[in-house]
Amino acid sequence: MSNLKEIEAAILSLPSSEFEKLRLWFLDLDYERWDKQIEQDIEDGKLEVFAQEAIAEFEAGHCREM
Protein backbone atom coordinates (compact mmCIF):
# COMPACT_ATOMS: atom_id res chain seq x y z
CA MET A 1 0.00 0.00 0.00
CA SER A 2 1.63 3.12 -1.17
CA ASN A 3 -0.94 5.81 -0.60
CA LEU A 4 -3.64 6.92 1.76
CA LYS A 5 -6.54 5.91 -0.49
CA GLU A 6 -5.29 2.31 -0.63
CA ILE A 7 -4.90 2.25 3.15
CA GLU A 8 -8.40 3.66 3.61
CA ALA A 9 -9.84 1.04 1.26
CA ALA A 10 -8.04 -1.75 3.11
CA ILE A 11 -9.35 -0.48 6.45
CA LEU A 12 -12.90 -0.31 5.12
CA SER A 13 -12.66 -3.94 4.00
CA LEU A 14 -11.60 -5.25 7.42
CA PRO A 15 -13.97 -7.48 9.33
CA SER A 16 -15.32 -5.90 12.53
CA SER A 17 -13.00 -7.83 14.83
CA GLU A 18 -9.90 -6.81 12.88
CA PHE A 19 -11.11 -3.22 12.64
CA GLU A 20 -11.50 -3.14 16.44
CA LYS A 21 -7.93 -4.42 16.90
CA LEU A 22 -6.65 -1.77 14.46
CA ARG A 23 -8.66 0.96 16.18
CA LEU A 24 -7.25 0.08 19.61
CA TRP A 25 -3.73 -0.17 18.22
CA PHE A 26 -4.10 3.23 16.55
CA LEU A 27 -5.44 4.84 19.74
CA ASP A 28 -2.49 3.43 21.70
CA LEU A 29 -0.07 4.74 19.09
CA ASP A 30 -1.73 8.16 19.14
CA TYR A 31 -1.54 8.36 22.95
CA GLU A 32 2.08 7.23 22.89
CA ARG A 33 3.05 9.91 20.36
CA TRP A 34 1.11 12.54 22.30
CA ASP A 35 2.93 11.57 25.52
CA LYS A 36 6.29 11.81 23.75
CA GLN A 37 5.37 15.23 22.35
CA ILE A 38 4.35 16.52 25.79
CA GLU A 39 7.58 15.17 27.29
CA GLN A 40 9.58 16.88 24.56
CA ASP A 41 7.68 20.15 25.03
CA ILE A 42 8.40 20.02 28.77
CA GLU A 43 12.07 19.29 28.12
CA ASP A 44 12.22 22.18 25.63
CA GLY A 45 10.63 24.53 28.16
CA LYS A 46 7.58 25.19 25.99
CA LEU A 47 5.21 24.65 28.91
CA GLU A 48 7.18 26.64 31.46
CA VAL A 49 5.05 29.75 31.04
CA PHE A 50 1.92 27.74 31.87
CA ALA A 51 3.56 26.18 34.92
CA GLN A 52 4.63 29.59 36.20
CA GLU A 53 1.14 30.94 35.60
CA ALA A 54 -0.42 28.10 37.59
CA ILE A 55 2.05 28.55 40.45
CA ALA A 56 1.36 32.28 40.56
CA GLU A 57 -2.40 31.67 40.65
CA PHE A 58 -1.96 29.16 43.46
CA GLU A 59 0.30 31.45 45.48
CA ALA A 60 -2.16 34.33 44.99
CA GLY A 61 -4.89 32.17 46.53
CA HIS A 62 -6.91 31.87 43.33
CA CYS A 63 -7.50 28.17 43.80
CA ARG A 64 -10.29 26.16 45.24
CA GLU A 65 -10.67 22.54 46.23
CA MET A 66 -12.35 20.26 43.78
C-alpha positions in Angstrom: 0.0 0.0 0.0 1.6 3.1 -1.2 -0.9 5.8 -0.6 -3.6 6.9 1.8 -6.5 5.9 -0.5 -5.3 2.3 -0.6 -4.9 2.2 3.2 -8.4 3.7 3.6 -9.8 1.0 1.3 -8.0 -1.8 3.1 -9.3 -0.5 6.5 -12.9 -0.3 5.1 -12.7 -3.9 4.0 -11.6 -5.2 7.4 -14.0 -7.5 9.3 -15.3 -5.9 12.5 -13.0 -7.8 14.8 -9.9 -6.8 12.9 -11.1 -3.2 12.6 -11.5 -3.1 16.4 -7.9 -4.4 16.9 -6.6 -1.8 14.5 -8.7 1.0 16.2 -7.3 0.1 19.6 -3.7 -0.2 18.2 -4.1 3.2 16.6 -5.4 4.8 19.7 -2.5 3.4 21.7 -0.1 4.7 19.1 -1.7 8.2 19.1 -1.5 8.4 22.9 2.1 7.2 22.9 3.0 9.9 20.4 1.1 12.5 22.3 2.9 11.6 25.5 6.3 11.8 23.8 5.4 15.2 22.4 4.4 16.5 25.8 7.6 15.2 27.3 9.6 16.9 24.6 7.7 20.2 25.0 8.4 20.0 28.8 12.1 19.3 28.1 12.2 22.2 25.6 10.6 24.5 28.2 7.6 25.2 26.0 5.2 24.6 28.9 7.2 26.6 31.5 5.0 29.7 31.0 1.9 27.7 31.9 3.6 26.2 34.9 4.6 29.6 36.2 1.1 30.9 35.6 -0.4 28.1 37.6 2.0 28.5 40.5 1.4 32.3 40.6 -2.4 31.7 40.6 -2.0 29.2 43.5 0.3 31.4 45.5 -2.2 34.3 45.0 -4.9 32.2 46.5 -6.9 31.9 43.3 -7.5 28.2 43.8 -10.3 26.2 45.2 -10.7 22.5 46.2 -12.4 20.3 43.8 
